[in-house]
Amino acid sequence: MKLQIRNAFNRASASYEQSALVQKKVAGLCADLVPRGNYPRVVEIGAGAGFLAVALLPRIQTEEYVALDIAEQMVQKEIFRTHPALIPIVGDGEKLPFSGPCVDLLVSSSAMQWYLEPDISIPNNVSLLRPGGRFVWALFVRGTLAELADVSARTGFGSVFPLQEKELYERILEHIPGISFTLHTRSLTLWYDSVADFLRAHRETGARYSAGRGRVGRRAYMEFCRVYEAVYGRQGRVPASYETVFIEGWKR
């Protein structure tokens, strides 16, 4: 599964910046939650096209900002060579190439929902923090792309990646000793001129792996578009909704 996810994001590397509008918005909101200050070593999980790094670096002082992403074509982007502290690395957030405690700030935006074993990987991530170290994350949860999931179920066309409930992440963090955290959710909705425009933009972000297979073919596609527009269309436009959980905390 991780190979398919990596390949999807590699294929989307050229189109990601122009289509990942909600991911850019979420990255900015995530950066706003990071207290201004000095963090000698920052690690970002799922750096993508650099949205979070661009939003965060003007707010903080750091000697080393490790931008890690599973897709090698993402970390090859020029943005990761525009700041002297930025160090792009190809890697998996569930198999980080570090041993802790060695990190002062651990950040991630629109990435950790792809974890296959969050109950193991999230505590491992937190273990990298030095005492007093902070973490700020944003990730999509159940309810994201609810319209797509509903119309896929109605028509059999396509499928949606099974995101976790926000309560799962809360339970995981509650069982990690020595940390304090807060969690809140926010709903975001993008509007598109057509279902075709939405599906094209979704494909161009790379976030299309679903681990499922639905009906294929032009007739199935046309039926999907018809139902989507009939059920959710408003004034000639269609929505795509996203449920995001923002988590901020620190190691005591």
C-alpha positions as CSV (number, residue, x, y, z in Angstrom):
1,M,0.0,0.0,0.0
2,K,2.8,2.5,0.8
3,L,4.3,1.9,-2.6
4,Q,1.0,2.8,-4.3
5,I,0.7,5.9,-2.1
6,R,4.2,7.0,-2.9
7,N,3.7,6.4,-6.7
8,A,0.5,8.4,-6.6
9,F,2.2,11.4,-5.1
10,N,5.2,11.1,-7.4
11,R,2.9,11.2,-10.4
12,A,1.2,14.3,-9.0
13,S,4.3,16.2,-8.2
14,A,4.1,18.5,-11.2
15,S,0.4,19.4,-10.6
16,Y,0.3,19.4,-6.8
17,E,0.9,23.1,-6.1
18,Q,-1.9,24.3,-8.4
19,S,-4.5,21.7,-7.3
20,A,-3.8,21.1,-3.6
21,L,-5.8,24.2,-2.4
22,V,-7.2,22.7,0.7
23,Q,-3.8,21.2,1.7
24,K,-2.3,24.7,1.3
25,K,-5.0,26.2,3.5
26,V,-4.6,23.5,6.2
27,A,-0.8,24.0,6.2
28,G,-1.3,27.7,6.8
29,L,-3.7,27.0,9.7
30,C,-1.2,24.4,11.1
31,A,1.7,26.9,11.0
32,D,-0.4,29.5,12.9
33,L,-0.7,27.1,15.8
34,V,3.1,26.9,16.3
35,P,4.3,29.3,19.0
36,R,6.9,31.7,17.7
37,G,10.3,30.9,19.1
38,N,13.6,29.1,18.6
39,Y,13.5,25.4,17.7
40,P,17.0,24.2,16.9
41,R,15.9,21.1,15.2
42,V,12.5,20.8,13.3
43,V,11.2,17.7,11.6
44,E,8.3,17.8,9.2
45,I,6.5,14.6,8.3
46,G,5.0,14.7,4.8
47,A,6.5,17.9,3.5
48,G,4.9,17.6,0.1
49,A,5.3,20.8,-2.0
50,G,6.6,22.8,1.0
51,F,3.4,24.6,2.0
52,L,4.0,24.1,5.7
53,A,7.7,25.0,5.5
54,V,6.9,28.2,3.6
55,A,4.3,29.2,6.1
56,L,6.2,28.2,9.2
57,L,9.8,29.3,8.6
58,P,9.1,33.1,8.9
59,R,7.5,32.4,12.3
60,I,10.4,30.6,13.9
61,Q,14.2,30.4,14.3
62,T,15.8,27.1,13.5
63,E,19.2,25.7,12.7
64,E,17.9,22.5,10.9
65,Y,14.5,21.9,9.3
66,V,14.3,18.3,8.1
67,A,11.6,18.1,5.4
68,L,10.7,14.5,5.0
69,D,8.4,13.0,2.4
70,I,7.7,9.5,1.1
71,A,7.7,10.7,-2.5
72,E,11.2,11.5,-3.9
73,Q,9.9,13.8,-6.6
74,M,8.3,16.0,-3.9
75,V,11.5,16.6,-1.9
76,Q,13.3,17.4,-5.2
77,K,11.3,20.6,-5.6
78,E,13.2,23.9,-5.7
79,I,11.4,25.3,-2.7
80,F,13.5,23.0,-0.4
81,R,16.6,24.7,-1.6
82,T,15.5,28.2,-0.8
83,H,16.3,28.3,2.9
84,P,19.7,27.4,4.5
85,A,18.1,25.4,7.3
86,L,16.0,23.2,4.9
87,I,17.1,19.6,4.6
88,P,14.9,17.5,2.2
89,I,14.9,13.8,2.9
90,V,13.0,10.9,1.3
91,G,11.4,8.9,4.1
92,D,8.3,7.4,5.7
93,G,6.8,9.0,8.8
94,E,6.2,5.5,10.1
95,K,9.8,4.6,9.8
96,L,11.7,7.7,10.7
97,P,15.5,7.6,10.2
98,F,16.1,9.1,13.7
99,S,16.4,8.0,17.2
100,G,15.2,10.2,20.0
101,P,15.0,12.3,21.8
102,C,16.5,14.6,19.2
103,V,13.7,16.9,17.9
104,D,12.5,20.3,19.3
105,L,9.5,20.7,17.0
106,L,7.6,17.9,15.1
107,V,5.1,19.2,12.6
108,S,2.9,17.5,9.9
109,S,0.1,18.7,7.7
110,S,-2.2,16.5,5.6
111,A,0.0,13.5,5.9
112,M,-0.5,11.4,9.0
113,Q,-3.9,10.2,7.9
114,W,-2.0,7.8,5.6
115,Y,-0.4,6.0,8.5
116,L,-1.1,2.2,8.4
117,E,-0.4,1.7,12.1
118,P,-1.1,5.0,13.9
119,D,-1.3,3.4,17.3
120,I,2.4,2.4,16.9
121,S,3.7,5.1,14.7
122,I,2.4,8.2,16.6
123,P,3.9,7.2,19.9
124,N,7.2,6.5,18.1
125,N,7.0,9.9,16.5
126,V,6.4,11.6,19.9
127,S,9.3,9.7,21.4
128,L,11.7,11.8,19.2
129,L,10.9,15.0,21.1
130,R,13.2,16.4,23.6
131,P,11.8,17.5,27.0
132,G,9.9,20.7,26.3
133,G,9.7,19.8,22.6
134,R,6.4,20.6,20.8
135,F,4.3,18.9,18.2
136,V,1.7,20.5,15.9
137,W,-0.2,18.3,13.4
138,A,-3.1,18.6,11.0
139,L,-4.7,15.6,9.4
140,F,-7.9,14.7,7.6
141,V,-10.4,12.4,9.4
142,R,-13.7,10.6,8.7
143,G,-16.2,12.9,7.0
144,T,-13.6,14.2,4.5
145,L,-15.0,14.0,1.0
146,A,-18.4,12.9,2.3
147,E,-20.1,13.8,-0.9
148,L,-17.7,11.6,-2.9
149,A,-18.2,8.7,-0.5
150,D,-21.9,9.0,-0.7
151,V,-22.2,9.2,-4.5
152,S,-19.7,6.4,-4.9
153,A,-21.9,4.2,-2.6
154,R,-25.0,5.2,-4.6
155,T,-23.5,4.5,-8.0
156,G,-20.7,2.1,-7.4
157,F,-18.2,4.4,-9.3
158,G,-15.0,5.0,-7.5
159,S,-14.1,4.7,-3.8
160,V,-12.7,6.7,-0.9
161,F,-9.8,6.0,1.4
162,P,-11.1,4.9,4.8
163,L,-10.0,7.7,7.1
164,Q,-10.0,7.3,10.9
165,E,-12.3,9.0,13.3
166,K,-10.7,11.9,15.2
167,E,-11.3,10.0,18.5
168,L,-8.8,7.4,17.5
169,Y,-6.0,10.0,17.6
170,E,-7.2,11.4,20.9
171,R,-7.1,7.9,22.4
172,I,-3.6,7.2,21.1
173,L,-2.3,10.5,22.6
174,E,-4.0,10.0,25.9
175,H,-2.0,6.8,26.4
176,I,1.4,8.4,25.7
177,P,3.0,9.3,29.1
178,G,4.6,12.6,29.7
179,I,2.8,14.8,27.1
180,S,0.0,17.4,27.2
181,F,-2.1,18.2,24.1
182,T,-5.2,19.9,22.8
183,L,-7.3,18.9,19.8
184,H,-9.9,20.6,17.7
185,T,-11.6,20.0,14.4
186,R,-12.5,22.3,11.5
187,S,-14.6,21.8,8.5
188,L,-13.5,23.2,5.1
189,T,-15.4,23.2,1.8
190,L,-14.2,23.9,-1.7
191,W,-16.6,24.6,-4.5
192,Y,-15.9,23.6,-8.1
193,D,-17.6,24.5,-11.4
194,S,-18.3,20.8,-12.2
195,V,-17.8,17.3,-10.9
196,A,-15.2,16.8,-13.6
197,D,-13.2,19.8,-12.3
198,F,-13.3,18.4,-8.8
199,L,-12.2,14.9,-9.8
200,R,-9.4,16.3,-12.0
201,A,-8.1,18.5,-9.1
202,H,-8.4,15.6,-6.7
203,R,-6.4,13.4,-9.0
204,E,-3.8,16.1,-9.5
205,T,-3.1,16.2,-5.7
206,G,-2.1,12.6,-5.7
207,A,-4.5,11.9,-2.7
208,R,-6.5,9.4,-4.7
209,Y,-5.3,6.0,-3.4
210,S,-8.4,4.3,-1.8
211,A,-7.5,0.6,-1.5
212,G,-10.8,-0.1,-3.2
213,R,-12.1,-0.6,-6.7
214,G,-15.4,0.6,-8.1
215,R,-17.2,0.5,-11.4
216,V,-15.2,1.9,-14.3
217,G,-16.1,3.1,-17.8
218,R,-17.7,6.2,-19.3
219,R,-21.3,5.2,-18.5
220,A,-20.5,4.7,-14.8
221,Y,-18.6,8.0,-14.7
222,M,-21.4,9.9,-16.3
223,E,-23.9,8.4,-13.8
224,F,-21.6,9.4,-11.0
225,C,-21.4,13.0,-12.2
226,R,-25.2,13.2,-12.7
227,V,-26.0,12.0,-9.2
228,Y,-23.3,14.2,-7.6
229,E,-24.7,17.3,-9.3
230,A,-28.3,16.3,-8.6
231,V,-27.7,15.7,-4.9
232,Y,-25.1,18.3,-4.0
233,G,-25.0,20.9,-6.7
234,R,-25.8,24.4,-5.8
235,Q,-26.2,27.2,-8.4
236,G,-24.2,25.4,-11.0
237,R,-21.3,24.4,-8.6
238,V,-20.5,21.3,-6.6
239,P,-18.8,21.0,-3.1
240,A,-16.0,18.9,-1.7
241,S,-15.9,18.9,2.1
242,Y,-12.9,18.2,4.3
243,E,-12.9,17.4,8.1
244,T,-9.5,18.3,9.6
245,V,-8.3,17.6,13.1
246,F,-5.6,20.0,14.5
247,I,-3.4,18.7,17.3
248,E,-0.9,20.7,19.3
249,G,1.0,19.6,22.3
250,W,4.4,19.3,24.1
251,K,6.5,16.8,26.0
252,R,6.6,17.8,29.7
